[in-house]
């Protein structure tokens, strides 16, 4: 969900990837003075400040992107245990983990702005 910034051109740019990139336009400083002061020059410089949540999400995204989709070693271990009749799933633990997942998803959806 893109954030809208006042004074931007919202048309998309094809960046050659599956993600759209928004085109941004510069906005003139609010001052009517023709001679820029140090404060006006500094305010014309572009800057970005990310929240701690944004940094955390970026770190999580990198960690997930680097992880394999399927843990082949774990699949092989469980498959062998099933074939040998040694795998005994714990239904109570599975139910607890599913309920916790539902609570986490519900909590996360309440925190996200609409």
N, C-alpha and C positions, 0 to 999 in steps of 0.2 A: 504494500500500500504506500504509494508515494506521498511525501509531504508537500503541500503547496506553499510556496513562498511568494509573498506579495511582490509584484513587479517582475515576474518571470514569464518568459514565453514557454507555454506548456506543450508545444508541439514536440513530438518524439523524433529522435535521430536514429537511423539504423547504424548500429556500431559493429555490425557483422557477427553478432552473437544473438542468442535467443532472448536477451534482456534488452528492453528499450532504455535509451538514455535520454533524459530530458534536456532540452536546450535552455540555457540560462542567459538572460541578458543583464547587462550592467544597469544599475539605477543610479542616477545622478544624486549627489549629496543634497540634502534639504536646504543648505545655506544659499543665499542669493548673492554672496560676495563673489567678485570676479577674481580676486587674488587669493589663492588657497593658503590657509594657515597650516601649521603643523598638525593640528587636530583634524582638519579637513582632509589633508593628505593621508593621514593614518586611517581615517574612516573609509577612504576610497579603496584601501587595500582589502582584498578578499581574505576571509578567514573562516575556518570551520571549527566548531567545538563539539566533541562527541561526549555523550553522557557515559557514565560507568556501565549502564545497561547495554548501550551500543557496543562498548568494548567487550563486554562479556559475551554478547551475541556473536560478535565477530570471531572471538576465540572458539566458541562452541561450533560455529559453522566450519572453521578450519579443522577442528578435531574430527567432526563428523565426516567432512569431505575426505580426510586422510584415512579413515577407518574402512576396512573391507565391509561390503554389504553382508557377507555371510562368513561366520567364523568356521572355516572348514575343519579345524582341529576339534572344536566343540561338537560339531555335527558328527564327525567320525567317532568320537568318544561315546556320544549318546547312542548312535546307531549300533555300535558294538555292544553296549550295555543292554539294549533292547533285544538284540539277537541272542545274547547269552542269558536272557531272562533276569538280569540283575537291575533293570531300571524300574524304580518304583516312584512314580510321581506323587507329590504331596498335594492332594486336592485343596486342603485348607490354605497352604502357602500360595498356590496358584490363584485362588479366589482373593486372598488378601492383596496380592500384587495387582490383580485386575482392578480391584476397588481403589487401590492407591493411585493407579494410573488414571482412573476416572476422576478422582479428587484433584489430581494435579492438572488435568486438562480443563476441568471446570474452573479451577482457581486461575489458571493462565488466561482463559477466555474472559473472565471478569476483569482482569487487569488491563487488557488491551483496549485502547480507545476505539470507538466505532467509527 
